[in-house]
Amino acid sequence: MYVSTVLRHKGSETFSVAPDDSVLTALQLFDAKKIGFAVVLDPAGKALGGVSEREICKAMAIPDGGGRQAAIREVMTPNVGTCSPDDNLIRIMALMTEKRNRHMLVCDDDGLCGVISIGDVVKHRLDEIMREEEELLKYIDGTGYSV
């Protein structure tokens, strides 16, 4: 299985914030879109990194209460991992686990084409395992093939 398969099922829509947007703006986007990650894009549309619920929580924990107004550039993760739609999903899962990276930007020759999370990868892999189990049970029962 490939990254492109996950994107085909979950969709390739991405949500973004600007580096000068406030943490509160990102929070409002997360709430409105029911998401937990946004790509940080410069004015030209180039990905500078990402911001997730984890970075938002760290900003909100700033003692003086200024975290809500902090600029995204101050809290974002600049080096979000990237992968290609043609990358093998097992390799990407291993890479995300090794780097402790919960999100990856999916890029092709034309630029950003989606975002995948470790949750997307695990869900896809579990669905795959469930289908395999069903097929094996049909085979064992003698119902998984035609004569």
Sequence and secondary structure as in RCSB ss.txt:
>XXXX:A:sequence
MYVSTVLRHKGSETFSVAPDDSVLTALQLFDAKKIGFAVVLDPAGKALGGVSEREICKAMAIPDGGGRQAAIREV
MTPNVGTCSPDDNLIRIMALMTEKRNRHMLVCDDDGLCGVISIGDVVKHRLDEIMREEEELLKYIDGTGYSV
>XXXX:A:secstr
 BHHHHHHHH     EE TTSBHHHHHHHHHHHT SEEEEE TTS EEEEEEHHHHHHHHT TTSGGGGSBHHHH
SBS  EEE TTSBHHHHHHHHHHHT SEEEEEETTEEEEEEEHHHHHHHHHHHHHHHHHHHHHHHHT SS  
